[in-house]
Amino acid sequence: MTVLRPDGSEPPEPVPEEPAPSRVARWNTPDRRRKALIALVGAWAVVITVVAFTRGGGSATPPTAAPKPSPSASQGPLAVSAIYQTLLPSVVLIQTTGHDAKKALESATGTGVIANADGTVMTANHVIDGAETIKLTYADGTSAAAKVASANPELDIATLTPAKLPETLVPAVLGGGVQVGDTVVAIGNPLGLVDSTSSGVVSGLDRKLTREKNDDIAGLIQFDAAVNPGNSGGPLVNDQGQVVGIVVALANPTDAGTFIGIGFAVPIGAALGGGDEGDGRAPPL
């Protein structure tokens, strides 16, 4: 039914309104999609920055790798096997011949240690005293004749100059000090048993050795690593692989001449002419 106006005319037909664009239509416009994407990226950037700031303890800068610790300058104690392997290339077998007062030919065995890059060998003086021939045998099996370069009967120390050197020359490291109770290793040729080693501790310092034919020797290192005839002149080594003394004697109340637990070594400092400190420390070079 049509409702007439009071004047009798029909009202105009209503103009249909255009539907408002839906939310989906607005979202799907290119401009809005781009703006929304930019806003989303910005929001994620803020979240990442906050997380980095929180974990970094107040700094958004990425953490750097911790520096690696530098190796310690001091080396820890070596095992006896490592000391032996370190020193063995520097140890030499000494064999001598000579005539006694009755003109009888005698032979003797001792030990020496390469003490310098020029091949100088250090040993005990009594090993080569009165010898007519001196033969050195190196760890690689090569041998050479040698002559006495210097002798110090007061300290029972001598040095030898070889006629030729081995193909590979390995001087020992000389120096370092010892205290009572420190580990020491002796390397030598006791009773003809070539390249033997024994270990023990420093039993005392600044000991005095009484000798029949020579003056007493003072300032010696006393140790209990087993040594016997043939060890004389060999190195006494600390737990860093350093030669701290030259073995010169063993104590025995009998005439047997075998080891009973007391050996003596001239400190390397005294052997090199640096005095009789008694602790094995070498003088500054």
Summary of the structure (lengths in Angstrom):
residues: 285
radius of gyration: 44.2
end to end distance: 129.6
largest distance: 172.4
contacts: 806
relative contact order: 0.12
helix: 19%
strand: 31%
